[in-house]
């Protein structure tokens, strides 16, 4: 089985509709794909219908934006949770609202120096999608300010730029607790992706593990090799699941479906642990 447990649609910052992501997964020869849009489950229904049509198993999921007390960004993958769980729904709604307000402020700052308007950004956001920096990046590309999203994130939209605005995000250990309460399976996404910014230390790992962390996304293009070795030792020490994924965003990133995969026995364990929703076949 070829299993990829991290992909995004245009419900968040991917460039394809949920059904198109599933069709692309089938075209890439995948047997199982997880749809993990940022702070949203709005793509589940469309993806489920497409999964049945294409004969690909769908793991309904989400990627939750978190932040430690030191201000370090953490992304938490949640698989098979209850999308209507009140506590989790409240937190992701707060995060989505904060993302919107933050984007408005960033665009206002950017407009002082670049030919950019709020309408330019909204043009790149699918109806109901979780708005984020990638949509601002797409507007900057369309305006000819940068070549692509990667250039935007490495320069204008970096956390070190004067246009950076922070937004609300839950503590990662609390997010783990909420996912567990919602019957989901929490997995720390690309934990040592230092190219994205600061990475967490032992205390955060310990707090997340104590809260019920189920696994680590280790085989991911943004995790350097030395970091992967550290993560494998950590997973072995604490009995954590080890996953591998593409973090596919359509044309929004160079990541290719199936470039990293999860072992069938790990997928089986995730399906066994998840009680809030079911794998769609």
DRENPA-3360 file (N, C-alpha, C; in nm, 2 decimals, always signed):
BEGIN
1 = XXXXXXXX = +0.08/-0.12/+0.00/+0.00/+0.00/+0.00/+0.09/+0.13/+0.00 ~ +0.04/+0.22/-0.08/+0.11/+0.35/-0.08/+0.02/+0.46/-0.01 ~ +0.07/+0.51/+0.11/-0.01/+0.58/+0.20/+0.06/+0.72/+0.22 ~ -0.01/+0.83/+0.20/+0.04/+0.96/+0.21/-0.06/+1.03/+0.31 ~ -0.01/+1.08/+0.43/-0.10/+1.13/+0.53/-0.10/+1.28/+0.55 ~ -0.07/+1.35/+0.45/-0.07/+1.50/+0.47/-0.08/+1.57/+0.33 ~ -0.20/+1.62/+0.31/-0.23/+1.69/+0.18/-0.33/+1.81/+0.20 ~ -0.32/+1.91/+0.13/-0.40/+2.03/+0.14/-0.48/+2.06/+0.01;
9 = XXXXXXXX = -0.60/+2.11/+0.03/-0.68/+2.15/-0.08/-0.70/+2.31/-0.07 ~ -0.78/+2.36/-0.16/-0.80/+2.50/-0.16/-0.90/+2.54/-0.05 ~ -0.94/+2.45/+0.03/-1.01/+2.48/+0.16/-0.92/+2.55/+0.25 ~ -0.79/+2.53/+0.24/-0.69/+2.61/+0.31/-0.59/+2.67/+0.21 ~ -0.47/+2.62/+0.20/-0.37/+2.69/+0.12/-0.32/+2.60/+0.00 ~ -0.39/+2.50/-0.03/-0.36/+2.42/-0.15/-0.42/+2.49/-0.27 ~ -0.39/+2.44/-0.39/-0.44/+2.51/-0.51/-0.55/+2.43/-0.58 ~ -0.58/+2.31/-0.54/-0.68/+2.22/-0.60/-0.80/+2.21/-0.51;
17 = XXXXXXXX = -0.92/+2.19/-0.56/-1.04/+2.16/-0.49/-1.02/+2.02/-0.42 ~ -1.09/+1.99/-0.32/-1.07/+1.86/-0.25/-1.09/+1.74/-0.35 ~ -1.18/+1.74/-0.43/-1.20/+1.63/-0.53/-1.08/+1.62/-0.62 ~ -1.02/+1.73/-0.66/-0.91/+1.73/-0.75/-0.78/+1.67/-0.67 ~ -0.77/+1.70/-0.55/-0.66/+1.64/-0.47/-0.68/+1.49/-0.47 ~ -0.80/+1.44/-0.45/-0.82/+1.29/-0.45/-0.79/+1.23/-0.59 ~ -0.83/+1.30/-0.69/-0.80/+1.25/-0.83/-0.65/+1.25/-0.85 ~ -0.58/+1.35/-0.81/-0.44/+1.35/-0.82/-0.37/+1.24/-0.74;
25 = XXXXXXXX = -0.43/+1.21/-0.62/-0.37/+1.10/-0.54/-0.39/+0.97/-0.62 ~ -0.51/+0.95/-0.68/-0.53/+0.83/-0.76/-0.43/+0.82/-0.87 ~ -0.41/+0.94/-0.94/-0.32/+0.94/-1.05/-0.18/+0.92/-1.01 ~ -0.14/+0.95/-0.89/-0.01/+0.92/-0.84/+0.01/+0.78/-0.79 ~ -0.09/+0.70/-0.80/-0.08/+0.56/-0.75/-0.09/+0.54/-0.60 ~ -0.15/+0.63/-0.53/-0.17/+0.62/-0.39/-0.29/+0.53/-0.36 ~ -0.28/+0.46/-0.25/-0.40/+0.38/-0.20/-0.47/+0.45/-0.10 ~ -0.40/+0.53/-0.02/-0.46/+0.61/+0.09/-0.40/+0.75/+0.09;
33 = XXXXXXXX = -0.49/+0.85/+0.11/-0.45/+0.99/+0.12/-0.53/+1.05/+0.24 ~ -0.46/+1.14/+0.31/-0.53/+1.21/+0.42/-0.54/+1.36/+0.37 ~ -0.66/+1.41/+0.39/-0.69/+1.55/+0.36/-0.67/+1.63/+0.49 ~ -0.58/+1.72/+0.50/-0.54/+1.78/+0.63/-0.53/+1.93/+0.61 ~ -0.64/+1.99/+0.57/-0.64/+2.14/+0.56/-0.62/+2.21/+0.69 ~ -0.57/+2.33/+0.68/-0.54/+2.41/+0.80/-0.67/+2.45/+0.87 ~ -0.68/+2.41/+1.00/-0.79/+2.45/+1.08/-0.93/+2.44/+1.02 ~ -0.95/+2.34/+0.94/-1.08/+2.33/+0.87/-1.10/+2.18/+0.83;
41 = XXXXXXXX = -1.23/+2.14/+0.84/-1.27/+2.01/+0.79/-1.38/+2.03/+0.67 ~ -1.39/+2.15/+0.62/-1.49/+2.18/+0.52/-1.47/+2.10/+0.39 ~ -1.36/+2.05/+0.37/-1.34/+1.97/+0.24/-1.37/+1.82/+0.25 ~ -1.40/+1.78/+0.37/-1.42/+1.63/+0.39/-1.53/+1.57/+0.30 ~ -1.65/+1.64/+0.29/-1.76/+1.58/+0.22/-1.72/+1.56/+0.07 ~ -1.67/+1.67/+0.01/-1.63/+1.66/-0.13/-1.52/+1.56/-0.15 ~ -1.43/+1.55/-0.06/-1.32/+1.46/-0.08/-1.37/+1.31/-0.06 ~ -1.46/+1.29/+0.03/-1.52/+1.16/+0.06/-1.59/+1.11/-0.07;
49 = XXXXXXXX = -1.67/+1.19/-0.13/-1.74/+1.15/-0.26/-1.64/+1.11/-0.37 ~ -1.53/+1.19/-0.38/-1.43/+1.17/-0.48/-1.35/+1.04/-0.45 ~ -1.32/+1.02/-0.32/-1.25/+0.90/-0.28/-1.33/+0.77/-0.32 ~ -1.46/+0.77/-0.30/-1.54/+0.65/-0.34/-1.53/+0.64/-0.49 ~ -1.54/+0.75/-0.56/-1.54/+0.74/-0.71/-1.41/+0.69/-0.76 ~ -1.29/+0.73/-0.70/-1.16/+0.69/-0.76/-1.10/+0.57/-0.69 ~ -1.17/+0.52/-0.59/-1.12/+0.40/-0.53/-0.99/+0.42/-0.44 ~ -0.98/+0.54/-0.38/-0.87/+0.58/-0.29/-0.93/+0.59/-0.15;
57 = XXXXXXXX = -0.87/+0.53/-0.05/-0.91/+0.54/+0.08/-0.88/+0.68/+0.14 ~ -0.97/+0.75/+0.20/-0.95/+0.89/+0.25/-0.95/+0.88/+0.40 ~ -0.84/+0.94/+0.46/-0.83/+0.96/+0.60/-0.87/+1.11/+0.63 ~ -0.99/+1.13/+0.68/-1.03/+1.27/+0.71/-0.94/+1.33/+0.82 ~ -0.89/+1.44/+0.80/-0.79/+1.50/+0.89/-0.79/+1.65/+0.89 ~ -0.70/+1.71/+0.96/-0.69/+1.86/+0.97/-0.55/+1.89/+1.02 ~ -0.49/+2.00/+0.99/-0.37/+2.05/+1.04/-0.40/+2.17/+1.13 ~ -0.37/+2.16/+1.26/-0.40/+2.26/+1.36/-0.28/+2.35/+1.38;
65 = XXXXXXXX = -0.30/+2.48/+1.36/-0.19/+2.58/+1.39/-0.18/+2.60/+1.54 ~ -0.06/+2.58/+1.60/-0.04/+2.60/+1.74/+0.08/+2.69/+1.76 ~ +0.09/+2.74/+1.89/+0.21/+2.82/+1.92/+0.25/+2.80/+2.07 ~ +0.37/+2.78/+2.09/+0.42/+2.76/+2.23/+0.43/+2.89/+2.30 ~ +0.45/+2.89/+2.43/+0.45/+3.01/+2.51/+0.58/+3.09/+2.47 ~ +0.68/+3.03/+2.41/+0.79/+3.10/+2.36/+0.77/+3.17/+2.22 ~ +0.65/+3.14/+2.17/+0.62/+3.20/+2.04/+0.66/+3.11/+1.92 ~ +0.69/+2.99/+1.94/+0.73/+2.90/+1.83/+0.61/+2.83/+1.77;
73 = XXXXXXXX = +0.60/+2.84/+1.64/+0.49/+2.78/+1.56/+0.50/+2.63/+1.56 ~ +0.39/+2.56/+1.59/+0.39/+2.41/+1.59/+0.26/+2.38/+1.51 ~ +0.28/+2.28/+1.42/+0.16/+2.23/+1.34/+0.13/+2.09/+1.39 ~ +0.00/+2.06/+1.42/-0.04/+1.94/+1.47/-0.14/+1.87/+1.38 ~ -0.11/+1.76/+1.32/-0.20/+1.68/+1.24/-0.30/+1.61/+1.33 ~ -0.42/+1.61/+1.29/-0.53/+1.54/+1.36/-0.60/+1.45/+1.26 ~ -0.60/+1.32/+1.29/-0.67/+1.22/+1.20/-0.79/+1.16/+1.27 ~ -0.90/+1.15/+1.19/-1.02/+1.08/+1.24/-1.08/+1.13/+1.36;
81 = XXXXXXXX = -1.08/+1.26/+1.38/-1.15/+1.32/+1.50/-1.29/+1.35/+1.46 ~ -1.37/+1.39/+1.56/-1.51/+1.43/+1.54/-1.51/+1.58/+1.50 ~ -1.55/+1.61/+1.38/-1.54/+1.75/+1.33/-1.64/+1.84/+1.41 ~ -1.74/+1.79/+1.48/-1.83/+1.87/+1.55/-1.80/+1.88/+1.70 ~ -1.68/+1.83/+1.74/-1.65/+1.83/+1.89/-1.64/+1.98/+1.93 ~ -1.72/+2.02/+2.03/-1.73/+2.16/+2.07/-1.60/+2.23/+2.11 ~ -1.52/+2.16/+2.19/-1.39/+2.22/+2.23/-1.30/+2.25/+2.12 ~ -1.28/+2.15/+2.03/-1.19/+2.16/+1.92/-1.24/+2.26/+1.82;
89 = XXXXXXXX = -1.37/+2.25/+1.80/-1.43/+2.35/+1.70/-1.42/+2.49/+1.75 ~ -1.43/+2.51/+1.88/-1.42/+2.65/+1.93/-1.27/+2.70/+1.91 ~ -1.17/+2.61/+1.93/-1.04/+2.66/+1.92/-1.00/+2.69/+1.77 ~ -1.04/+2.60/+1.68/-1.00/+2.62/+1.54/-1.08/+2.74/+1.48 ~ -1.20/+2.77/+1.53/-1.28/+2.89/+1.49/-1.20/+3.01/+1.54 ~ -1.15/+3.01/+1.66/-1.08/+3.13/+1.71/-0.95/+3.15/+1.63 ~ -0.89/+3.04/+1.59/-0.76/+3.05/+1.51/-0.79/+3.10/+1.37 ~ -0.90/+3.06/+1.31/-0.94/+3.10/+1.18/-0.97/+3.25/+1.18;
97 = XXXXXXXX = -1.05/+3.29/+1.28/-1.08/+3.44/+1.29/-0.96/+3.52/+1.31 ~ -0.86/+3.47/+1.39/-0.74/+3.55/+1.41/-0.65/+3.55/+1.29 ~ -0.65/+3.45/+1.21/-0.58/+3.45/+1.08/-0.63/+3.56/+0.99 ~ -0.77/+3.57/+0.99/-0.83/+3.67/+0.90/-0.79/+3.81/+0.94 ~ -0.80/+3.84/+1.07/-0.76/+3.97/+1.12/-0.61/+4.00/+1.10 ~ -0.53/+3.90/+1.12/-0.39/+3.91/+1.10/-0.36/+3.94/+0.95 ~ -0.43/+3.87/+0.86/-0.40/+3.89/+0.72/-0.44/+4.03/+0.68 ~ -0.55/+4.08/+0.73/-0.59/+4.22/+0.70/-0.48/+4.32/+0.74;
105 = XXXXXXXX = -0.42/+4.30/+0.86/-0.32/+4.39/+0.91/-0.19/+4.38/+0.83 ~ -0.15/+4.26/+0.79/-0.03/+4.24/+0.71/-0.05/+4.30/+0.57 ~ -0.17/+4.29/+0.51/-0.19/+4.35/+0.38/-0.19/+4.50/+0.39 ~ -0.24/+4.55/+0.50/-0.23/+4.70/+0.52/-0.09/+4.75/+0.53 ~ +0.00/+4.67/+0.60/+0.14/+4.71/+0.61/+0.21/+4.69/+0.47 ~ +0.18/+4.58/+0.40/+0.24/+4.56/+0.27/+0.20/+4.67/+0.17 ~ +0.08/+4.71/+0.18/+0.03/+4.81/+0.08/+0.10/+4.94/+0.09 ~ +0.17/+4.96/+0.20/+0.25/+5.09/+0.21/+0.37/+5.09/+0.12;
113 = XXXXXXXX = +0.41/+4.97/+0.08/+0.54/+4.95/+0.00/+0.52/+4.88/-0.13 ~ +0.40/+4.81/-0.15/+0.38/+4.73/-0.27/+0.24/+4.75/-0.33 ~ +0.23/+4.73/-0.46/+0.10/+4.74/-0.52/+0.00/+4.63/-0.48 ~ -0.05/+4.63/-0.36/-0.13/+4.52/-0.31/-0.25/+4.58/-0.24 ~ -0.37/+4.52/-0.27/-0.49/+4.55/-0.20/-0.55/+4.43/-0.13 ~ -0.65/+4.45/-0.04/-0.72/+4.34/+0.02/-0.80/+4.26/-0.08 ~ -0.86/+4.33/-0.18/-0.93/+4.26/-0.29/-0.84/+4.17/-0.37 ~ -0.71/+4.21/-0.39/-0.61/+4.13/-0.46/-0.59/+3.99/-0.39;
121 = XXXXXXXX = -0.59/+4.00/-0.25/-0.57/+3.88/-0.18/-0.69/+3.79/-0.18 ~ -0.81/+3.85/-0.15/-0.93/+3.77/-0.15/-0.96/+3.70/-0.28 ~ -0.91/+3.76/-0.39/-0.93/+3.69/-0.52/-0.87/+3.55/-0.52 ~ -0.77/+3.53/-0.44/-0.70/+3.40/-0.44/-0.75/+3.30/-0.33 ~ -0.85/+3.34/-0.26/-0.91/+3.26/-0.15/-1.04/+3.20/-0.19 ~ -1.05/+3.06/-0.19/-1.17/+3.00/-0.22/-1.28/+3.03/-0.12 ~ -1.41/+3.03/-0.16/-1.51/+3.06/-0.06/-1.51/+2.97/+0.06 ~ -1.50/+3.04/+0.18/-1.50/+2.96/+0.30/-1.37/+2.90/+0.34;
129 = XXXXXXXX = -1.26/+2.93/+0.26/-1.13/+2.87/+0.29/-1.07/+2.94/+0.41 ~ -0.98/+2.87/+0.48/-0.89/+2.93/+0.58/-0.79/+3.02/+0.52 ~ -0.80/+3.15/+0.55/-0.71/+3.25/+0.49/-0.58/+3.25/+0.56 ~ -0.47/+3.26/+0.48/-0.34/+3.26/+0.54/-0.24/+3.33/+0.45 ~ -0.11/+3.33/+0.50/+0.00/+3.39/+0.43/+0.01/+3.34/+0.28 ~ -0.01/+3.21/+0.26/+0.00/+3.17/+0.12/-0.09/+3.25/+0.02 ~ -0.20/+3.29/+0.06/-0.29/+3.37/-0.02/-0.23/+3.51/-0.05 ~ -0.17/+3.56/+0.05/-0.10/+3.69/+0.04/+0.01/+3.67/-0.06;
137 = XXXXXXXX = +0.08/+3.56/-0.05/+0.19/+3.53/-0.14/+0.15/+3.52/-0.28 ~ +0.03/+3.45/-0.30/-0.02/+3.44/-0.44/-0.06/+3.58/-0.50 ~ -0.11/+3.67/-0.41/-0.14/+3.80/-0.46/-0.01/+3.88/-0.50 ~ +0.10/+3.86/-0.42/+0.22/+3.92/-0.45/+0.28/+3.87/-0.58 ~ +0.26/+3.74/-0.60/+0.31/+3.68/-0.73/+0.23/+3.74/-0.85 ~ +0.10/+3.75/-0.83/+0.02/+3.80/-0.94/+0.05/+3.95/-0.97 ~ +0.10/+4.02/-0.87/+0.13/+4.16/-0.88/+0.27/+4.18/-0.94 ~ +0.35/+4.06/-0.96/+0.48/+4.07/-1.01/+0.59/+4.11/-0.91;
145 = XXXXXXXX = +0.55/+4.11/-0.78/+0.65/+4.15/-0.68/+0.75/+4.04/-0.65 ~ +0.70/+3.91/-0.66/+0.79/+3.79/-0.64/+0.76/+3.69/-0.75 ~ +0.85/+3.60/-0.76/+0.84/+3.49/-0.86/+0.74/+3.39/-0.82 ~ +0.74/+3.34/-0.70/+0.65/+3.24/-0.65/+0.63/+3.25/-0.50 ~ +0.55/+3.15/-0.45/+0.53/+3.15/-0.30/+0.66/+3.14/-0.22 ~ +0.74/+3.05/-0.27/+0.87/+3.03/-0.19/+0.95/+3.16/-0.18 ~ +0.96/+3.24/-0.28/+1.03/+3.36/-0.27/+0.96/+3.46/-0.18 ~ +0.83/+3.46/-0.18/+0.76/+3.55/-0.09/+0.78/+3.51/+0.06;
153 = XXXXXXXX = +0.78/+3.38/+0.09/+0.80/+3.33/+0.22/+0.95/+3.35/+0.27 ~ +1.04/+3.35/+0.18/+1.18/+3.36/+0.22/+1.22/+3.51/+0.23 ~ +1.13/+3.60/+0.19/+1.17/+3.74/+0.19/+1.06/+3.83/+0.26 ~ +0.96/+3.86/+0.19/+0.86/+3.96/+0.23/+0.78/+3.91/+0.35 ~ +0.74/+3.78/+0.35/+0.65/+3.72/+0.44/+0.72/+3.64/+0.56 ~ +0.85/+3.65/+0.57/+0.92/+3.59/+0.67/+0.88/+3.65/+0.81 ~ +0.89/+3.57/+0.91/+0.86/+3.62/+1.05/+0.95/+3.73/+1.09 ~ +1.06/+3.75/+1.02/+1.16/+3.86/+1.06/+1.13/+3.99/+0.98;
161 = XXXXXXXX = +1.03/+3.99/+0.90/+1.01/+4.11/+0.82/+0.92/+4.21/+0.90 ~ +0.92/+4.33/+0.85/+0.84/+4.43/+0.92/+0.69/+4.42/+0.90 ~ +0.66/+4.33/+0.80/+0.51/+4.31/+0.77/+0.45/+4.19/+0.85 ~ +0.54/+4.13/+0.93/+0.49/+4.01/+1.01/+0.39/+4.05/+1.12 ~ +0.28/+3.98/+1.13/+0.19/+4.00/+1.24/+0.15/+3.87/+1.30 ~ +0.16/+3.86/+1.43/+0.13/+3.73/+1.50/-0.02/+3.71/+1.51 ~ -0.07/+3.59/+1.53/-0.21/+3.57/+1.55/-0.23/+3.46/+1.65 ~ -0.35/+3.45/+1.71/-0.38/+3.36/+1.81/-0.37/+3.21/+1.76;
169 = XXXXXXXX = -0.31/+3.13/+1.84/-0.30/+2.98/+1.81/-0.30/+2.91/+1.95 ~ -0.36/+2.80/+1.96/-0.36/+2.73/+2.09/-0.22/+2.67/+2.12 ~ -0.20/+2.65/+2.25/-0.08/+2.58/+2.30/-0.08/+2.43/+2.24 ~ +0.03/+2.38/+2.19/+0.03/+2.25/+2.13/-0.02/+2.14/+2.22 ~ +0.02/+2.14/+2.35/-0.02/+2.03/+2.44/-0.17/+2.04/+2.46 ~ -0.23/+2.16/+2.46/-0.37/+2.17/+2.48/-0.44/+2.12/+2.35 ~ -0.38/+2.15/+2.23/-0.44/+2.10/+2.11/-0.44/+1.95/+2.10 ~ -0.33/+1.89/+2.15/-0.33/+1.74/+2.16/-0.44/+1.69/+2.25;
177 = XXXXXXXX = -0.46/+1.75/+2.36/-0.57/+1.71/+2.45/-0.71/+1.72/+2.38 ~ -0.73/+1.83/+2.31/-0.86/+1.85/+2.24/-0.88/+1.74/+2.13 ~ -0.77/+1.71/+2.05/-0.78/+1.61/+1.95/-0.82/+1.47/+2.01 ~ -0.75/+1.44/+2.12/-0.78/+1.31/+2.19/-0.93/+1.31/+2.24 ~ -0.97/+1.42/+2.30/-1.11/+1.43/+2.34/-1.21/+1.42/+2.23 ~ -1.17/+1.46/+2.11/-1.25/+1.45/+1.99/-1.24/+1.32/+1.92 ~ -1.17/+1.22/+1.98/-1.16/+1.09/+1.93/-1.06/+1.08/+1.81 ~ -0.97/+1.18/+1.80/-0.87/+1.19/+1.70/-0.74/+1.13/+1.74;
185 = XXXXXXXX = -0.65/+1.13/+1.64/-0.51/+1.08/+1.65/-0.42/+1.19/+1.62 ~ -0.35/+1.25/+1.72/-0.26/+1.37/+1.70/-0.12/+1.33/+1.67 ~ -0.07/+1.39/+1.56/+0.07/+1.36/+1.51/+0.13/+1.49/+1.49 ~ +0.25/+1.51/+1.54/+0.33/+1.63/+1.53/+0.38/+1.64/+1.39 ~ +0.34/+1.75/+1.31/+0.38/+1.76/+1.18/+0.52/+1.82/+1.17 ~ +0.60/+1.77/+1.08/+0.74/+1.82/+1.04/+0.81/+1.89/+1.16 ~ +0.83/+1.81/+1.27/+0.88/+1.88/+1.40/+1.01/+1.95/+1.39 ~ +1.10/+1.90/+1.31/+1.24/+1.96/+1.31/+1.26/+2.04/+1.18;
193 = XXXXXXXX = +1.16/+2.10/+1.12/+1.17/+2.17/+1.00/+1.23/+2.31/+1.03 ~ +1.36/+2.32/+1.05/+1.42/+2.44/+1.10/+1.42/+2.55/+0.99 ~ +1.41/+2.51/+0.86/+1.41/+2.61/+0.76/+1.28/+2.69/+0.76 ~ +1.18/+2.65/+0.84/+1.05/+2.72/+0.85/+1.06/+2.82/+0.97 ~ +1.16/+2.81/+1.05/+1.17/+2.90/+1.17/+1.22/+2.82/+1.29 ~ +1.20/+2.87/+1.41/+1.25/+2.81/+1.53/+1.18/+2.68/+1.55 ~ +1.25/+2.58/+1.61/+1.19/+2.45/+1.64/+1.19/+2.43/+1.79 ~ +1.10/+2.35/+1.84/+1.08/+2.33/+1.98/+1.19/+2.25/+2.05;
201 = XXXXXXXX = +1.19/+2.26/+2.18/+1.29/+2.19/+2.26/+1.22/+2.07/+2.34 ~ +1.30/+2.01/+2.43/+1.25/+1.90/+2.50/+1.13/+1.92/+2.58 ~ +1.11/+2.04/+2.64/+0.99/+2.06/+2.72/+0.86/+2.05/+2.64 ~ +0.86/+2.11/+2.52/+0.74/+2.10/+2.44/+0.71/+1.96/+2.40 ~ +0.81/+1.88/+2.36/+0.79/+1.74/+2.33/+0.73/+1.67/+2.45 ~ +0.79/+1.69/+2.56/+0.74/+1.62/+2.69/+0.60/+1.66/+2.72 ~ +0.56/+1.79/+2.70/+0.43/+1.83/+2.73/+0.33/+1.77/+2.63 ~ +0.37/+1.76/+2.51/+0.28/+1.71/+2.41/+0.26/+1.55/+2.43;
209 = XXXXXXXX = +0.37/+1.49/+2.46/+0.36/+1.34/+2.48/+0.28/+1.31/+2.61 ~ +0.30/+1.39/+2.71/+0.22/+1.37/+2.83/+0.07/+1.40/+2.81 ~ +0.04/+1.49/+2.71/-0.10/+1.52/+2.68/-0.17/+1.41/+2.59 ~ -0.08/+1.32/+2.53/-0.14/+1.21/+2.45/-0.10/+1.21/+2.31 ~ +0.01/+1.28/+2.28/+0.06/+1.27/+2.14/+0.08/+1.13/+2.09 ~ +0.03/+1.10/+1.97/+0.03/+0.96/+1.92/+0.15/+0.94/+1.83 ~ +0.20/+1.04/+1.76/+0.30/+1.01/+1.66/+0.38/+1.14/+1.61 ~ +0.48/+1.11/+1.53/+0.57/+1.21/+1.48/+0.58/+1.20/+1.33;
217 = XXXXXXXX = +0.56/+1.30/+1.25/+0.58/+1.30/+1.11/+0.73/+1.32/+1.08 ~ +0.79/+1.21/+1.05/+0.94/+1.21/+1.04/+0.99/+1.22/+0.90 ~ +0.93/+1.14/+0.81/+0.97/+1.14/+0.67/+0.90/+1.25/+0.60 ~ +0.96/+1.37/+0.60/+0.90/+1.49/+0.54/+1.02/+1.57/+0.48 ~ +1.00/+1.62/+0.37/+1.12/+1.69/+0.30/+1.18/+1.80/+0.38 ~ +1.10/+1.86/+0.47/+1.16/+1.97/+0.55/+1.23/+1.93/+0.68 ~ +1.22/+1.80/+0.71/+1.30/+1.75/+0.82/+1.44/+1.71/+0.78 ~ +1.54/+1.78/+0.82/+1.68/+1.74/+0.78/+1.72/+1.60/+0.84;
225 = XXXXXXXX = +1.81/+1.53/+0.78/+1.84/+1.39/+0.81/+1.88/+1.38/+0.96 ~ +1.97/+1.47/+1.01/+2.01/+1.46/+1.15/+1.89/+1.47/+1.24 ~ +1.79/+1.56/+1.20/+1.67/+1.57/+1.28/+1.59/+1.45/+1.28 ~ +1.58/+1.38/+1.17/+1.50/+1.26/+1.15/+1.56/+1.15/+1.25 ~ +1.69/+1.15/+1.26/+1.75/+1.05/+1.35/+1.71/+1.07/+1.49 ~ +1.71/+1.20/+1.53/+1.67/+1.24/+1.67/+1.52/+1.20/+1.69 ~ +1.44/+1.23/+1.59/+1.30/+1.20/+1.60/+1.27/+1.04/+1.61 ~ +1.35/+0.97/+1.54/+1.33/+0.82/+1.55/+1.37/+0.77/+1.69;
233 = XXXXXXXX = +1.47/+0.83/+1.74/+1.51/+0.79/+1.88/+1.40/+0.82/+1.98 ~ +1.34/+0.94/+1.96/+1.23/+0.99/+2.05/+1.11/+0.90/+2.03 ~ +1.08/+0.87/+1.91/+0.96/+0.78/+1.89/+0.98/+0.65/+1.95 ~ +1.10/+0.59/+1.94/+1.13/+0.46/+1.99/+1.12/+0.46/+2.15 ~ +1.17/+0.57/+2.21/+1.17/+0.58/+2.35/+1.03/+0.59/+2.41 ~ +0.94/+0.66/+2.34/+0.81/+0.69/+2.39/+0.70/+0.61/+2.32 ~ +0.73/+0.52/+2.24/+0.63/+0.43/+2.17/+0.54/+0.51/+2.08 ~ +0.60/+0.61/+2.01/+0.52/+0.70/+1.92/+0.52/+0.64/+1.78;
241 = XXXXXXXX = +0.41/+0.66/+1.71/+0.40/+0.62/+1.57/+0.49/+0.71/+1.48 ~ +0.54/+0.65/+1.37/+0.62/+0.72/+1.28/+0.55/+0.73/+1.14 ~ +0.53/+0.85/+1.10/+0.46/+0.87/+0.97/+0.55/+0.94/+0.87 ~ +0.51/+0.92/+0.74/+0.58/+0.99/+0.63/+0.48/+1.05/+0.54 ~ +0.50/+1.17/+0.49/+0.40/+1.23/+0.41/+0.46/+1.33/+0.31 ~ +0.38/+1.38/+0.22/+0.43/+1.47/+0.12/+0.40/+1.62/+0.16 ~ +0.29/+1.65/+0.23/+0.25/+1.79/+0.26/+0.22/+1.85/+0.13 ~ +0.14/+1.79/+0.05/+0.11/+1.83/-0.09/+0.02/+1.96/-0.09;
249 = XXXXXXXX = +0.05/+2.05/-0.17/-0.03/+2.18/-0.19/-0.07/+2.21/-0.33 ~ -0.07/+2.11/-0.42/-0.09/+2.13/-0.56/+0.03/+2.21/-0.62 ~ +0.00/+2.31/-0.69/+0.11/+2.39/-0.75/+0.16/+2.50/-0.65 ~ +0.11/+2.50/-0.52/+0.15/+2.60/-0.42/+0.29/+2.57/-0.37 ~ +0.33/+2.44/-0.37/+0.46/+2.40/-0.33/+0.52/+2.29/-0.42 ~ +0.65/+2.27/-0.42/+0.70/+2.17/-0.51/+0.68/+2.03/-0.46 ~ +0.63/+2.01/-0.34/+0.60/+1.88/-0.28/+0.51/+1.79/-0.37 ~ +0.55/+1.67/-0.39/+0.48/+1.58/-0.48/+0.41/+1.47/-0.40;
257 = XXXXXXXX = +0.29/+1.44/-0.44/+0.22/+1.33/-0.37/+0.30/+1.20/-0.37 ~ +0.31/+1.14/-0.26/+0.37/+1.01/-0.25/+0.52/+1.02/-0.24 ~ +0.58/+1.14/-0.22/+0.73/+1.15/-0.22/+0.78/+1.09/-0.08 ~ +0.70/+1.09/+0.02/+0.72/+1.02/+0.15/+0.60/+0.95/+0.19 ~ +0.61/+0.83/+0.24/+0.50/+0.74/+0.27/+0.50/+0.69/+0.41 ~ +0.38/+0.65/+0.45/+0.36/+0.59/+0.59/+0.34/+0.44/+0.57 ~ +0.40/+0.36/+0.67/+0.39/+0.22/+0.66/+0.25/+0.17/+0.68 ~ +0.21/+0.06/+0.62/+0.07/+0.01/+0.63/+0.03/-0.02/+0.78;
265 = XXXXXXXX = +0.13/-0.07/+0.86/+0.10/-0.11/+0.99/+0.07/+0.02/+1.08 ~ +0.14/+0.13/+1.04/+0.11/+0.25/+1.11/-0.03/+0.31/+1.08 ~ -0.06/+0.30/+0.95/-0.19/+0.34/+0.91/-0.30/+0.26/+0.98 ~ -0.28/+0.13/+0.99/-0.37/+0.04/+1.06/-0.39/+0.08/+1.20 ~ -0.28/+0.12/+1.27/-0.29/+0.16/+1.41/-0.36/+0.30/+1.42 ~ -0.34/+0.39/+1.33/-0.41/+0.52/+1.33/-0.56/+0.49/+1.32 ~ -0.60/+0.40/+1.22/-0.74/+0.37/+1.20/-0.80/+0.31/+1.33 ~ -0.72/+0.23/+1.40/-0.77/+0.16/+1.52/-0.79/+0.26/+1.63;
273 = XXXXXXXX = -0.70/+0.36/+1.64/-0.71/+0.46/+1.75/-0.81/+0.57/+1.73 ~ -0.84/+0.60/+1.60/-0.93/+0.71/+1.57/-1.08/+0.66/+1.59 ~ -1.15/+0.73/+1.67/-1.29/+0.70/+1.70/-1.39/+0.81/+1.67 ~ -1.34/+0.93/+1.63/-1.43/+1.04/+1.61/-1.49/+1.04/+1.47 ~ -1.42/+0.98/+1.37/-1.47/+0.96/+1.23/-1.41/+0.84/+1.18 ~ -1.44/+0.81/+1.05/-1.39/+0.68/+0.99/-1.32/+0.70/+0.86 ~ -1.23/+0.61/+0.83/-1.17/+0.61/+0.70/-1.27/+0.59/+0.59 ~ -1.27/+0.67/+0.48/-1.37/+0.66/+0.38/-1.32/+0.56/+0.27;
281 = X = -1.39/+0.46/+0.24/-1.35/+0.36/+0.14/-1.46/+0.35/+0.03;
% end
